[in-house]
Amino acid sequence: MSGFDQTLLDEADETVRVRLIVNGRKVTCEVAPRDTLVDCLRDKLELTGTHAGCEMGACGACLVQIDGRAVHSCLVFAVQADGATIDTIEGLSESGVIADLQAEFHRRNALQCGFCTPGMLVNAQELLSRVTQPNREEIRDALSGNYCRCTGYETIVDAIDAVAKARSKGGGAA
């Protein structure tokens, strides 16, 4: 085989051990250096709430929080996240930290097919952790990296706005 380098194929089979804190639990994963974080979460840890959408960082379906910041997990290699603290939609939901957002999304029908909803909730939670009372324009700006083909966004913005107002008054969603 002229021009073919067998070592490239051999190196592609190598794995690396990464250590993560995912949803408050210490985990170890064996990943190929080219594996993305979304693939590690879905395929290795079976956390399928994080969706693989466009795989280019444009749709927001794969958003997770890494060290408290919303990040497109399709753009992060799993090896880059070694040592990081990651919160997925499952962890945020189980902890109850987004219960008011989930309730308000449901109450206002701010979800339809549901594919974008985990990323929207992760993004909304990160926004509300940084800005306690965002205005509607700030909410729209924060959601600009999340695509939804079903709702038209108004009900999503309404839900996040209602939760922001309720949280600033010290209560749950209105």
Steps between C-alpha positions, in 0.01 A plus 500: 500500500700793381429833668296338777615538859373216722603693813218748441247219529672358807498842673130544421425198721675646806291617791560748776358492851320818601378580846194718534253608762165455329186605683689487830645153444863417427521293181774363279460440127720338240474712188676535169682835473255601225184424704291803584358565844144451371599155373663414834192614693253319276691185403722432801293644787155446344393860575283536193324821602789688341416483130737485206346733245703689244840392638633847405407703809217682325180344636551483877349152538824373658538770765634394838652703778874463541620660822174699508506633143278382215719334237430321172615148584525412131791745469696371799712188477443278800874515578473880527242459777729282713466616860198722429172516685215437256130542561266349244126547470457183708710641785335840492160334502579247774642771726181703465691813399293534181167374635347847470625536142365158407162577656476835326602353162222244546245753624561734206537222243853621430591162357353290229710222351744537791824453308631849578355517851797357697738750339253784554468412870877468549550836330217667692638376832847628418355840401296527820802405710689798351220756456228491762252721312582488127276702272333335202772614262769344722302177509468499121871572466588213736280265298645608166711183487202269553289394203137405542298410195167462680416776746594834350694585820245743650369249752857401590591864564175543697583198718856613575379854569235373743754283685748790520233723652386234745857418605580867556200518735631195685245250376451241232351559158186709479 
